């Protein structure tokens, strides 16, 4: 759907999967399964973009992978 980098990881503290979209400040979701979390974050990305448009904020262009692994 959207081509933003999504980072999904397990949080022992929260006992849930967490998803972050680094290119969209504050864009995060959580879920009980990996797939559930991915579905939720896709919805949150859409809502983030709708809110940004409504408020006249710039929507960053996806730049892809931010981390380089050695």
C-alpha positions as CSV (number, residue, x, y, z in Angstrom):
1,X,0.0,0.0,0.0
2,X,2.5,2.7,1.2
3,X,6.2,2.4,0.7
4,X,7.4,3.6,4.1
5,X,9.8,1.7,6.2
6,X,8.0,-0.2,9.0
7,X,10.0,-1.6,11.9
8,X,8.1,-4.4,13.8
9,X,9.6,-5.9,17.0
10,X,8.4,-7.8,20.1
11,X,8.2,-5.9,23.3
12,X,8.7,-8.0,26.4
13,X,7.6,-5.1,28.6
14,X,4.3,-4.6,26.7
15,X,3.9,-8.3,25.8
16,X,3.0,-7.2,22.3
17,X,4.4,-6.5,18.8
18,X,5.2,-2.9,18.2
19,X,5.4,-1.2,14.8
20,X,7.1,2.1,14.1
21,X,7.2,4.2,10.9
22,X,10.4,6.3,11.4
23,X,9.6,8.6,8.5
24,X,6.2,9.6,9.9
25,X,6.7,11.1,13.4
26,X,4.5,9.5,16.0
27,X,3.2,6.8,13.6
28,X,3.1,3.6,15.7
29,X,0.8,0.6,16.3
30,X,0.8,-2.5,18.4
31,X,-0.8,-5.9,18.2
32,X,-0.9,-9.4,19.5
33,X,0.5,-11.0,16.3
34,X,3.0,-9.9,13.7
35,X,0.3,-9.9,11.0
36,X,-2.2,-8.1,13.2
37,X,0.4,-5.4,13.9
38,X,1.2,-5.0,10.3
39,X,-2.4,-4.5,9.4
40,X,-2.9,-2.0,12.1
41,X,0.1,0.1,11.2
42,X,-1.1,0.2,7.6
43,X,-4.3,1.7,8.8
44,X,-2.4,4.1,11.1
45,X,-0.2,5.3,8.1
46,X,-3.4,6.1,6.1
47,X,-4.9,8.0,9.1
48,X,-1.6,9.8,9.7
49,X,-1.5,11.0,6.1
50,X,-5.2,12.0,6.1
51,X,-4.6,14.1,9.2
52,X,-1.5,15.7,7.8
53,X,-3.4,16.7,4.6
54,X,-6.3,18.0,6.6
55,X,-3.9,20.1,8.7
56,X,-1.8,21.3,5.8
57,X,1.3,19.5,6.9
58,X,3.9,18.2,4.5
59,X,3.8,14.5,3.9
60,X,7.4,13.1,3.6
61,X,8.3,11.1,0.5
62,X,9.3,7.5,1.4
63,X,13.0,7.2,1.3
64,X,13.2,3.5,2.0
65,X,15.6,1.6,4.2
66,X,17.3,3.9,6.7
67,X,19.6,1.5,8.4
68,X,22.7,-0.1,6.8
69,X,23.8,-3.4,8.3
70,X,27.5,-4.3,8.3
